[in-house]
Amino acid sequence: MPRVLVGGFHAYRGMAQYFANQLQYLRPDVSLTDVAGSNFHDIQMVSPKSACLVGNIVRNAGRRS
């Protein structure tokens, strides 16, 4: 079973952390990656055939005045 890496950028890291914690109930080997300083070392050290990356990217849908 492939490893799942979850990454959330800036203010949405909390949403990524919540998603990773909930996903851990369903499957093993889920981890939250540290992408705060644009350091993708955790992601680059894993073989692409044995892992998948879930990026939590959210866009503000509010109107601007």
C-alpha positions as CSV (number, residue, x, y, z in Angstrom):
1,M,0.0,0.0,0.0
2,P,1.6,3.4,-1.0
3,R,2.5,6.0,1.6
4,V,0.4,9.1,1.6
5,L,2.0,12.5,2.2
6,V,-0.2,15.4,2.9
7,G,1.0,19.0,2.5
8,G,-0.8,22.3,3.3
9,F,0.6,25.7,2.5
10,H,0.6,28.7,4.8
11,A,-2.8,29.4,6.5
12,Y,-4.3,26.1,5.2
13,R,-1.8,23.9,7.1
14,G,-4.5,23.3,9.7
15,M,-6.8,21.9,7.1
16,A,-4.1,19.6,5.8
17,Q,-3.3,18.5,9.4
18,Y,-7.0,17.7,10.0
19,F,-7.2,15.8,6.7
20,A,-4.1,13.7,7.5
21,N,-5.4,12.9,11.0
22,Q,-8.7,11.7,9.7
23,L,-7.1,9.7,7.0
24,Q,-5.0,7.9,9.5
25,Y,-8.2,6.2,10.8
26,L,-8.7,4.7,7.4
27,R,-5.3,3.6,6.3
28,P,-1.7,3.2,7.6
29,D,1.4,5.2,6.7
30,V,-0.1,8.7,6.4
31,S,2.1,11.6,7.3
32,L,1.9,15.4,7.2
33,T,4.9,17.0,5.4
34,D,6.5,20.2,6.5
35,V,6.3,22.6,3.6
36,A,6.3,25.8,5.7
37,G,9.8,27.0,4.5
38,S,9.4,25.6,1.0
39,N,11.4,22.6,2.1
40,F,10.3,19.6,0.2
41,H,12.9,17.2,1.5
42,D,10.4,14.7,2.9
43,I,8.7,14.5,-0.5
44,Q,11.9,14.2,-2.5
45,M,13.3,11.3,-0.4
46,V,10.4,9.0,-1.1
47,S,10.2,6.9,-4.3
48,P,7.4,8.1,-6.6
49,K,6.2,4.5,-7.1
50,S,5.7,4.0,-3.4
51,A,3.9,7.2,-2.3
52,C,1.3,9.8,-3.3
53,L,1.1,13.5,-2.4
54,V,-2.1,15.2,-1.5
55,G,-1.8,19.0,-1.7
56,N,-4.3,21.1,0.1
57,I,-4.6,24.3,-2.0
58,V,-7.6,26.5,-1.3
59,R,-8.7,29.6,-3.1
60,N,-10.6,32.4,-1.5
61,A,-13.9,32.6,-3.2
62,G,-15.1,35.9,-1.6
63,R,-15.8,39.0,-3.5
64,R,-13.5,42.0,-3.3
65,S,-15.0,45.5,-3.0
